[in-house]
Amino acid sequence: MEWPLQDAKNQFSKVVQKARLEGPQIVTLRGMRAAVVLSAADYDALRSGRPTLVDDLLAGPSWDDELAEEAMRRTKTPSRDAAF
């Protein structure tokens, strides 16, 4: 169901209840789709199985020994001259 923003604001508890019982509720702004209200179950279903940012970072390419040694060997001082 579509809800103009003002109606959705005035009847928010009804919008949430319909989202839980009937599925996603669309909120419009000046006749254009602006937002969708989902039940928590629908949201969880959308998010399930998707990797998190941490998963993506941990799944990055592994470093071979040569690359790791080169990274550790680099200088610990700033690369720019701090004096002006």
matplotlib code that plots the C-alpha trace (Angstrom):
import matplotlib.pyplot as plt

x = [0.0, 1.2, 1.0, 1.5, 4.1, 1.6, -0.7, 2.1, 3.3, -0.3, -0.9, 2.6, 1.4, -1.0, 1.7, 3.9, 1.1, 0.3, 4.0, 4.0, 0.8, 0.6, 4.1, 6.2, 4.4, 5.5, 5.7, 5.4, 6.6, 4.9, 3.7, 7.1, 8.3, 10.4, 10.7, 9.6, 8.5, 9.4, 8.6, 11.7, 11.2, 11.3, 14.4, 16.2, 15.4, 16.9, 20.0, 20.6, 23.5, 25.0, 28.6, 29.3, 32.1, 34.3, 33.7, 34.7, 37.9, 38.9, 38.2, 40.7, 43.7, 46.3, 49.8, 52.7, 55.8, 57.7, 55.0, 54.7, 58.4, 58.5, 55.7, 57.5, 60.8, 59.4, 60.7, 58.8, 59.5, 57.1, 57.6, 57.3, 59.5, 57.6, 59.8, 58.4]
y = [0.0, 3.6, 6.2, 10.0, 11.2, 13.3, 10.3, 8.0, 10.5, 10.8, 7.1, 5.7, 2.9, 1.7, 1.8, -0.3, -2.7, -3.1, -3.7, -6.5, -8.1, -7.3, -6.6, -3.5, -0.2, 2.6, 6.2, 8.8, 12.4, 14.6, 11.5, 9.9, 6.8, 8.1, 5.3, 1.8, 0.6, -3.1, -5.5, -6.6, -10.1, -8.8, -6.6, -9.6, -11.7, -9.1, -8.9, -12.6, -14.2, -10.8, -10.3, -7.5, -5.0, -7.0, -10.1, -8.3, -6.9, -10.3, -12.0, -9.8, -11.2, -12.9, -11.5, -13.7, -13.7, -11.3, -8.7, -9.0, -8.6, -5.5, -3.9, -4.5, -3.2, 0.2, 3.2, 4.3, 8.0, 10.3, 10.4, 14.2, 16.8, 18.2, 21.3, 24.4]
z = [0.0, -0.7, 2.0, 1.4, 3.9, 5.9, 6.3, 7.2, 9.9, 11.3, 11.3, 11.8, 14.2, 11.5, 8.8, 11.1, 11.8, 8.1, 7.4, 9.9, 8.7, 4.9, 3.9, 2.9, 3.0, 0.5, 1.7, -1.0, -1.1, -3.7, -5.4, -5.7, -3.8, -0.9, 1.6, 2.4, 5.9, 6.4, 9.2, 11.2, 9.8, 6.2, 6.9, 8.5, 5.5, 3.2, 5.3, 5.8, 4.0, 3.1, 4.2, 6.6, 6.1, 8.5, 6.5, 3.3, 4.9, 6.4, 3.0, 1.2, -0.6, 1.6, 1.8, 0.7, 2.9, 0.5, 0.6, 4.4, 4.9, 2.6, 4.5, 7.8, 6.4, 5.4, 7.3, 10.4, 9.9, 8.1, 4.3, 4.2, 5.8, 8.8, 9.0, 7.2]

ax = plt.figure().add_subplot(projection="3d")
ax.plot(x, y, z, "-o")
ax.set_aspect("equal")
plt.show()
